[in-house]
Every structure is written in structure tokens, then in C-alpha cells.
């Protein structure tokens, strides 16, 4: 897929634990239609769409009677797969980006490289074990699943913050802003892959 074509994707992923469908448009307006059955995760994915200007439609049915883990992780997997598919050959993208995202008392840094080499560095601690009913340890699980399947390098570091809700939200908003910049088409690239290898 060349950069001049529509950068969209549809993914359906069904396992014994979850049934997930995703549609994304990298060149959207930040529209979202998200329903995972997990209220706070929906809120974070809506923030991801709105601040990245990536349209995201994601519907998930999971084994929430057990816990939120499978639905959270698998939504990250499915969204990552859709992101990778929508990027195509990556010609013309900026590739790199870093963002410092402030929210009240909280500051988080997110840096990404749309490299084809998945790697997550996660330097985030939460004061509380839950935000609402959602386990804060699942934020890392979601990021790991997304990064691994999107094929990106992503470093997330909460520099300071006291409120677990704010810390989580700055991670997702920071990712959103970083992805927005990294996948932006750079006219100076003239449709080239931004790597001396010629491929990413």
C-alpha cells in the first residue's frame, strides 16, 4: 500500500475468550465508536482516537465474568494489528515522535518509533491498584499488546503524578499525540520509506 492510498484497516479477531472487531482510519478526524464492556478502557480508547485524529471503531465481547484481562489485552492486539495493516509500506511517514503530556499535577513522556521492531519500555507506577473497577496493572498489558502487534517501539515514562486516573490518561493521550505525529505524511520524504534500509 502506498502512502497515497487510503490508510484504513478492518480486523476481526475471535478466540475462546474474546470476539473483537476493529476499524481504523489513520487520516481521520478522531471519531470514535468504542464498546469493550469496560468503562474506563473505553474512555482511554476514546482519548486515543480523539487526540491522535485516528478514527477508531472497536467492539469487543469478552469473558468479563472472569476478569478484564483478556478483553483489555486482546483489544490492544486487535487495534495494533489494524494499525500495522493501515500503515502499509510506511512510505512518506515522519516515523519518529516524542511528546510530553501534562494533565493537572501529572506529566508523562511518550516517544515512538514506527520501526517495524516492537519494543515497549514502561516506566509507570500507579499509587492505587485500581481506577474505578479496572486493575491498573492492565494498562501495561494493553500497551504491550498494542506495541507488539503494531510493530512500533514505544517508551512511556510517567515523570511525576499522584492521581492514578491522571497517570493513565496521560499515557494514552501521550501515545495519541505521538502516533499522530509519527504517522503524519511528510512531503519532504517524497514517498520514501524513512530508513536507509529502504524498508521498515
Rosetta silent file (secondary structure, phi, psi, omega in degrees, C-alpha in Angstrom):
SEQUENCE: XXXXXXXXXXXXXXXXXXXXXXXXXXXXXXXXXXXXXXXXXXXXXXXXXXXXXXXXXXXXXXXXXXXXXXXXXXXXXXXXXXXXXXXXXXXXXXXXXXXXXXXXXXXXXXXXXXXXXXXXXXXXXXXXXXXXXXXXXXXXXXXXXXXXXXXXXXXXXXXXXXXXXXXXXXXXXXXXXXXXXXXXXXXXXXXXXXXXXXXX
SCORE:     score description
SCORE:     0.000 S_00000001
   1 L     0.000  127.537  177.833    0.000    0.000    0.000 S_00000001
   2 L   -88.284  161.702 -176.497    1.422    3.359   -0.942 S_00000001
   3 L   -63.758  -21.843 -178.720    1.046    6.461    1.182 S_00000001
   4 L   -77.400  -14.993  179.613   -1.303    7.967   -1.434 S_00000001
   5 L   -84.905  164.011  178.878   -3.883    5.230   -0.843 S_00000001
   6 L   -61.078  128.479 -179.388   -6.450    5.220    1.949 S_00000001
   7 L   -97.155   76.318 -178.229   -4.754    4.263    5.182 S_00000001
   8 E  -128.031  162.959  178.199   -7.578    2.227    6.642 S_00000001
   9 E  -157.896  152.137  172.488   -7.957   -1.261    8.035 S_00000001
  10 E  -129.622  132.260 -179.234  -10.531   -3.705    9.353 S_00000001
  11 E  -131.996  136.074  169.877   -9.624   -6.510   11.704 S_00000001
  12 E  -124.334  130.163 -177.386  -11.753   -9.250   13.249 S_00000001
  13 E  -134.047  119.071 -176.921  -10.227  -11.399   15.960 S_00000001
  14 E  -126.850  127.712  175.428  -12.117  -14.193   17.661 S_00000001
  15 L  -129.844 -177.095  175.943  -10.831  -16.552   20.340 S_00000001
  16 L   -70.400  -11.987 -176.392  -12.430  -18.669   23.042 S_00000001
  17 L  -108.231  -30.584 -176.546  -12.049  -15.651   25.351 S_00000001
  18 E  -144.341  157.105  174.290  -12.894  -12.626   23.195 S_00000001
  19 E  -134.637  110.443 -170.023  -14.607  -11.569   19.985 S_00000001
  20 E  -129.887  136.633  171.956  -13.290   -8.234   18.702 S_00000001
  21 E  -124.643  140.055 -178.080  -13.789   -6.157   15.565 S_00000001
  22 E  -135.772  138.125  168.585  -11.776   -3.027   14.766 S_00000001
  23 E  -130.615  132.907  177.361  -11.924   -0.423   12.012 S_00000001
  24 E  -136.446  155.202  174.181   -9.441    2.454   11.833 S_00000001
  25 E  -134.624  110.734 -177.417   -8.593    5.343    9.545 S_00000001
  26 L   -64.818  -23.334 -177.688   -5.182    6.889   10.152 S_00000001
  27 L  -109.132   41.473 -176.972   -6.225   10.031    8.278 S_00000001
  28 L   -91.233 -153.506 -178.123   -9.483   10.572   10.124 S_00000001
  29 L  -121.015    4.841 -176.851  -10.849   13.254   12.389 S_00000001
  30 L    90.190   16.953  177.620  -10.615   11.468   15.737 S_00000001
  31 L   -68.384  146.950  179.767  -14.083    9.945   15.551 S_00000001
  32 E  -142.476  148.161  174.195  -14.681    7.025   17.895 S_00000001
  33 E  -147.004   91.478 -168.942  -17.220    4.294   18.494 S_00000001
  34 E  -122.875  131.181  175.733  -15.837    2.089   21.237 S_00000001
  35 E  -149.161  103.343  178.847  -17.542   -0.553   23.361 S_00000001
  36 L  -107.404  -10.984 -172.473  -15.452   -3.123   25.239 S_00000001
  37 L    88.185   -3.183  179.088  -17.688   -3.618   28.245 S_00000001
  38 L  -118.988  106.891 -170.852  -15.006   -1.959   30.385 S_00000001
  39 H   -56.126  -48.071 -175.888  -15.934    1.656   31.039 S_00000001
  40 H   -69.981  -35.433  176.543  -12.512    3.065   31.835 S_00000001
  41 H   -64.871  -41.002  175.108  -10.847    1.279   28.920 S_00000001
  42 H   -56.484  -44.740 -179.705  -13.491    2.713   26.600 S_00000001
  43 H   -59.163  -42.024 -179.379  -12.669    6.165   27.990 S_00000001
  44 H   -69.521  -40.033 -179.921   -8.950    5.673   27.280 S_00000001
  45 H   -70.318  -31.161  173.838   -9.507    4.392   23.731 S_00000001
  46 H   -66.135  -39.717  175.543  -11.792    7.343   23.037 S_00000001
  47 H   -63.505  -39.863  179.251   -8.978    9.643   24.199 S_00000001
  48 H   -59.980  -44.532  179.258   -6.577    7.761   21.928 S_00000001
  49 H   -65.997  -51.984 -172.781   -8.820    8.360   18.923 S_00000001
  50 H   -60.141  -41.304 -173.497   -9.667   11.980   19.649 S_00000001
  51 H   -90.767  -12.359  174.032   -6.096   13.143   20.263 S_00000001
  52 H   -94.008  -14.877 -171.123   -4.434   11.108   17.505 S_00000001
  53 L    61.501   23.583  172.134   -7.087   12.090   14.918 S_00000001
  54 L   -95.457  121.959  175.586   -7.242    8.375   14.081 S_00000001
  55 E   -69.824  130.326 -178.779  -10.828    7.198   13.627 S_00000001
  56 E  -131.121  121.901  169.162  -11.367    4.116   15.781 S_00000001
  57 E  -116.940  118.869 -176.283  -14.352    1.799   15.804 S_00000001
  58 E  -139.747  123.163  177.062  -13.830   -1.076   18.228 S_00000001
  59 E  -122.185  129.119 -178.574  -16.385   -3.571   19.518 S_00000001
  60 E  -134.304  136.308  169.591  -15.368   -6.271   21.974 S_00000001
  61 E  -121.744  123.061 -176.028  -17.181   -9.077   23.738 S_00000001
  62 E  -138.482  176.605 -177.157  -15.078  -10.850   26.318 S_00000001
  63 L   -82.948   63.380 -177.174  -15.148  -13.094   29.354 S_00000001
  64 L   -68.954  -13.994  175.473  -15.657  -10.225   31.791 S_00000001
  65 L   -69.425  -18.282  174.844  -17.280  -12.640   34.241 S_00000001
  66 L   -88.032  -65.366  170.698  -13.718  -13.874   34.859 S_00000001
  67 L  -170.864 -172.669 -175.252  -11.927  -10.513   34.822 S_00000001
  68 L   -87.867   -5.763 -168.188  -10.932   -7.696   32.476 S_00000001
  69 H   -59.092  -53.476 -174.674   -7.554   -9.108   31.472 S_00000001
  70 H   -63.475  -40.386 -179.204   -8.392  -10.936   28.242 S_00000001
  71 H   -67.648  -41.589  178.295  -10.588   -8.153   26.888 S_00000001
  72 H   -63.738  -50.211 -177.982   -8.023   -5.461   27.683 S_00000001
  73 H   -64.170  -45.595 -175.440   -5.111   -7.396   26.194 S_00000001
  74 H   -70.627  -28.454  174.545   -6.966   -8.615   23.125 S_00000001
  75 H   -67.333  -35.501  174.560   -8.308   -5.155   22.321 S_00000001
  76 H   -65.354  -41.382  178.004   -4.676   -3.991   22.277 S_00000001
  77 H   -61.183  -50.750 -175.675   -3.738   -6.876   19.986 S_00000001
  78 H   -64.960  -41.784  179.191   -6.573   -6.198   17.545 S_00000001
  79 H   -66.959  -37.817  176.485   -6.009   -2.443   17.467 S_00000001
  80 H   -63.194  -42.708  177.792   -2.277   -2.982   16.950 S_00000001
  81 H   -62.191  -41.023  178.720   -2.914   -5.333   14.026 S_00000001
  82 H   -65.607  -41.632  178.360   -5.261   -2.800   12.449 S_00000001
  83 H   -59.310  -47.129 -179.252   -2.716   -0.003   12.928 S_00000001
  84 H   -63.344  -42.360 -179.964    0.017   -2.050   11.252 S_00000001
  85 H   -65.231  -41.695 -178.334   -2.234   -3.010    8.352 S_00000001
  86 H   -66.053  -30.978 -179.411   -3.384    0.589    7.815 S_00000001
  87 H   -67.872  -27.895 -179.438    0.225    1.837    7.703 S_00000001
  88 L    60.922 -130.563 -175.267    1.017   -0.338    4.705 S_00000001
  89 L   -84.114   -1.826  176.241    4.568    0.156    3.418 S_00000001
  90 L    68.328   13.543  179.603    5.119    3.236    5.651 S_00000001
  91 E   -64.262  133.544  173.021    6.312    5.357    2.745 S_00000001
  92 L    84.654   -2.440 -177.615    6.392    9.060    3.487 S_00000001
  93 E   -79.010  158.248  177.032    5.700    8.920    7.230 S_00000001
  94 L   -68.640  -33.811  175.401    7.587   11.008    9.771 S_00000001
  95 L    80.592  -53.237 -175.491    8.332    7.772   11.698 S_00000001
  96 E  -104.375  150.012  172.574    9.639    9.297   14.972 S_00000001
  97 E  -165.315  150.569  171.621    7.898   11.381   17.586 S_00000001
  98 E  -143.370  146.777 -173.531    8.078   12.274   21.253 S_00000001
  99 E  -139.803  138.766  164.807    5.594   14.098   23.465 S_00000001
 100 E  -104.946  120.994 -174.606    5.451   15.455   26.984 S_00000001
 101 E  -114.408  118.905  179.769    1.812   15.332   28.073 S_00000001
 102 E  -100.929  142.682  172.141    0.669   17.353   31.096 S_00000001
 103 E  -148.866  106.533 -177.406   -2.578   16.870   32.993 S_00000001
 104 L    52.251 -119.012 -174.810   -3.007   18.793   36.230 S_00000001
 105 L   -82.247   -0.684 -166.633   -0.303   17.528   38.629 S_00000001
 106 E  -110.279  141.486  175.392    0.851   14.800   36.236 S_00000001
 107 E  -136.897  128.406 -178.948    3.485   14.755   33.474 S_00000001
 108 E  -131.874  139.348  177.381    4.203   11.793   31.194 S_00000001
 109 E  -106.774  132.566  175.290    6.664   11.387   28.330 S_00000001
 110 E  -129.787  127.420  176.555    5.878    9.123   25.353 S_00000001
 111 E  -126.315  137.384 -179.254    8.309    8.502   22.491 S_00000001
 112 E  -131.588  151.421  170.839    7.631    6.274   19.497 S_00000001
 113 E  -132.251  114.180  178.529    9.487    4.886   16.512 S_00000001
 114 L   -80.980   79.278 -162.724    7.290    3.301   13.848 S_00000001
 115 L  -104.537  -15.960 -169.238   10.141    0.941   13.164 S_00000001
 116 L    81.116   -3.133  179.740    8.681   -2.481   12.472 S_00000001
 117 L  -115.960  100.717 -175.364   10.583   -3.591   15.579 S_00000001
 118 L   -72.523  130.497  176.222    8.206   -3.889   18.530 S_00000001
 119 E  -160.048  133.025  177.684    9.570   -2.925   21.916 S_00000001
 120 E  -117.729  127.880  166.738    7.936   -1.396   24.972 S_00000001
 121 E  -110.484  122.549 -172.056    9.707    0.446   27.762 S_00000001
 122 E  -124.946  103.766  178.585    7.203    1.090   30.568 S_00000001
 123 E  -116.020   70.778 -175.060    8.286    3.283   33.468 S_00000001
 124 L  -136.256  124.787  175.442    4.916    3.918   35.043 S_00000001
 125 L  -120.108  140.738 -179.180    3.834    3.280   38.627 S_00000001
 126 L  -110.400  133.785  178.554    0.319    3.764   39.925 S_00000001
 127 L   -64.354  -28.189 -178.189   -0.461    4.845   43.508 S_00000001
 128 L  -119.928  156.386 -178.979   -3.581    2.691   43.509 S_00000001
 129 L   -80.345  -18.051 -178.143   -4.273   -0.852   42.290 S_00000001
 130 E  -137.837  148.041  164.657   -7.499    0.152   40.573 S_00000001
 131 E  -114.001  110.770 -168.224   -9.023    3.054   38.670 S_00000001
 132 L    63.658 -121.599  177.539  -12.708    2.522   39.258 S_00000001
 133 L  -103.306    5.572 -173.800  -13.035   -1.240   38.813 S_00000001
 134 E   -95.913  128.854  179.749  -10.127   -1.525   36.352 S_00000001
 135 E   -70.026  126.450 -177.460   -6.814   -3.026   37.523 S_00000001
 136 L   -66.026  -23.333  177.608   -4.006   -0.570   36.883 S_00000001
 137 H   -65.416  -18.318 -178.768   -1.608   -3.420   36.025 S_00000001
 138 H   -77.753  -14.329  175.252   -3.681   -3.970   32.875 S_00000001
 139 H   -62.891  -44.633  177.398   -2.557   -0.672   31.378 S_00000001
 140 H   -63.408  -39.197  178.753    0.880   -2.146   30.752 S_00000001
 141 H   -60.394  -41.393  179.203   -0.733   -5.290   29.327 S_00000001
 142 H   -65.512  -47.414 -179.577   -2.707   -3.185   26.855 S_00000001
 143 H   -61.111  -42.843  179.612    0.332   -1.157   25.799 S_00000001
 144 H   -60.788  -44.523 -179.477    2.448   -4.305   25.404 S_00000001
 145 H   -64.488  -43.545 -179.443   -0.220   -5.948   23.249 S_00000001
 146 H   -65.051  -49.996 -177.294   -0.682   -2.859   21.085 S_00000001
 147 H   -60.896  -44.898 -177.693    3.037   -2.184   20.597 S_00000001
 148 H   -60.423  -41.534 -174.586    3.864   -5.815   19.818 S_00000001
 149 H   -89.283  -22.811  174.556    1.192   -6.112   17.148 S_00000001
 150 H   -78.442  -21.804 -178.904    1.546   -2.602   15.711 S_00000001
 151 L    74.777   41.782  179.808    5.280   -3.179   15.236 S_00000001
 152 L  -123.293  155.673  168.142    6.407    0.006   16.952 S_00000001
 153 E   -92.991  132.094 -176.340    8.964    0.934   19.573 S_00000001
 154 E  -141.394  124.134  175.977    7.290    2.842   22.397 S_00000001
 155 E  -112.409  125.094 -180.000    8.796    4.334   25.540 S_00000001
 156 E  -124.709  123.911 -179.663    6.371    5.538   28.218 S_00000001
 157 E  -136.719  118.277  172.042    7.620    7.233   31.380 S_00000001
 158 E   -81.876  116.141 -175.655    5.495    8.940   33.986 S_00000001
 159 E   -78.094  -42.939  170.943    7.779   11.681   35.269 S_00000001
 160 E  -162.440  161.567 -179.591    5.535   12.609   38.182 S_00000001
 161 L   159.800  149.510 -177.456    1.913   12.445   39.254 S_00000001
 162 L  -114.315  -22.977 -172.761   -0.249   11.489   42.219 S_00000001
 163 L  -101.755  121.800 -175.408   -3.608   10.586   40.701 S_00000001
 164 H   -62.373  -36.849  176.682   -3.894    7.164   39.033 S_00000001
 165 H   -61.070  -46.032 -179.809   -6.634    8.350   36.678 S_00000001
 166 H   -65.581  -40.175  179.485   -4.447   11.220   35.503 S_00000001
 167 H   -60.809  -48.250  179.344   -1.399    8.980   35.103 S_00000001
 168 H   -61.641  -44.077 -176.210   -3.310    6.526   32.909 S_00000001
 169 H   -66.044  -36.986  177.804   -4.896    9.280   30.876 S_00000001
 170 H   -68.708  -30.096  176.167   -1.577   10.987   30.162 S_00000001
 171 H   -64.104  -46.497 -177.986   -0.164    7.660   28.932 S_00000001
 172 H   -72.903  -41.588  177.975   -2.967    7.241   26.400 S_00000001
 173 H   -66.830  -36.946  176.462   -3.116   10.900   25.371 S_00000001
 174 H   -63.866  -43.027  176.070    0.675   10.941   25.063 S_00000001
 175 H   -60.603  -42.738 -179.382    0.554    7.852   22.855 S_00000001
 176 H   -58.895  -50.630 -178.084   -2.165    9.502   20.790 S_00000001
 177 H   -65.687  -36.579  178.607   -0.195   12.681   20.170 S_00000001
 178 H   -67.449  -43.815  178.898    2.992   10.744   19.426 S_00000001
 179 H   -64.416  -40.092  178.915    1.252    8.460   16.932 S_00000001
 180 H   -54.896  -45.951 -178.335   -0.419   11.425   15.271 S_00000001
 181 H   -73.303  -38.398 -174.499    2.967   12.993   14.575 S_00000001
 182 H   -70.296  -33.501 -178.470    4.786    9.759   13.720 S_00000001
 183 L   -93.853   -1.420  178.277    2.321    8.581   11.065 S_00000001
 184 L   -61.300  138.755  178.185    1.884   12.048    9.545 S_00000001
 185 E   -78.417  125.275 -177.041    2.896   12.131    5.891 S_00000001
 186 L   -99.051  111.910 -177.264    5.990   14.290    5.424 S_00000001
 187 H   -60.048  -24.548  179.845    6.037   15.958    1.988 S_00000001
 188 H   -73.557  -19.228  175.717    9.843   16.227    2.168 S_00000001
 189 H   -73.151  -21.332  178.201   10.067   12.426    2.253 S_00000001
 190 L    52.133   40.547  175.952    8.507   12.417   -1.238 S_00000001
 191 L    79.114   10.053  178.910    7.012    8.991   -0.678 S_00000001
 192 L   -84.031  154.744  168.883   10.240    7.370    0.513 S_00000001
 193 E   -74.240  127.709 -176.191   10.483    4.903    3.368 S_00000001
 194 L   -77.292   64.952  178.600   12.186    6.829    6.201 S_00000001
 195 L  -160.843  142.164  176.441   15.090    4.400    6.602 S_00000001
 196 L   -68.277  -17.204  177.145   18.421    3.858    4.885 S_00000001
 197 L   -70.955  -24.737 -176.522   17.435    0.166    4.674 S_00000001
 198 L    88.487   -1.286  178.632   14.654    1.073    2.264 S_00000001
 199 L  -153.749  151.921  175.955   12.092   -0.812    4.304 S_00000001
 200 L  -127.249    0.000    0.000   10.579   -0.763    7.777 S_00000001
